[in-house]
């Protein structure tokens, strides 16, 4: 690849993306996280606080009920369950 191309064009060629796709990606990087991503981060922190307060016993269904009833947070149960997905679950019954 010749070096007389502008750096942006060389990046596009190396990455194999269109010019529009490259500039759309750089614009998203400059804007920062979306409103949904920011809300997810807030909810995840609230879910973790609730989980810690339950001595890490309550799972997503109880955390969801607590958020709805005690905190007045309107959120779907699957959105509450999302942080639990990679093995971040309650302890279950203790022997």
Secondary structure, 3 states (H helix, E strand, C coil): CCCCCCHHHHHHHHHCCCHHHHHHHHHHHHHCCCHHHHHHHHHHHHHHHHHHHCCCCCCHHHHHHHHHHHHCCCCCHHHHHHHHCCCCCCCCCCC
